[in-house]
Every structure is written in C-alpha cells, then in structure tokens.
Amino acid sequence: MSEVTDLVLPALQRVQADLAEVKREIADIKSVQAEHGQRFDDLEIYLAYATGLASQSKADVRSVKSEIRAIKQRLETLETSR
C-alpha cells in the first residue's frame, strides 16, 4: 500500500498545485476583464455623446443650407423685380 501512496500522493500534490495556479490566473483574468468592461462602458458613453454631437452638427448644417437657399430665392426675386 505504501508504494501506491508514494506514487499517487506526488501526482495529486502536483494536480493540486496546478489547480491553485489556474485559480490564481483566472482571478487575474477576471480582474483584467472587469477593467476592460469598465473601459468599454466609458467608450460607449463617449461614442453616444460623439454620435449625438455629429447628429446635431448635421442638423445644423441642413438648417444653414436651407436658410442659404431661402436667401438666394429672395435675392433672385428682388433681382428679377428690378
């Protein structure tokens, strides 16, 4: 029985050590993953804000173009009425 214990015990100890190492690595990975998750959340907020600004800018440009068209039409009307 002693021979079996002498063979199995070191193998089990090695498995236990490997398992402890894997658990430590998983904990590190979870920490990094949580950090990345926070960064992605921050990026999502920034992108939503930037998208909103871009949409507002497009609306402003459309409004300015519309006003320019209206002014050009008034000028054409004034020029043709002279």
Residue pairs with C-beta under 8 A, 6 or more apart in sequence:
none
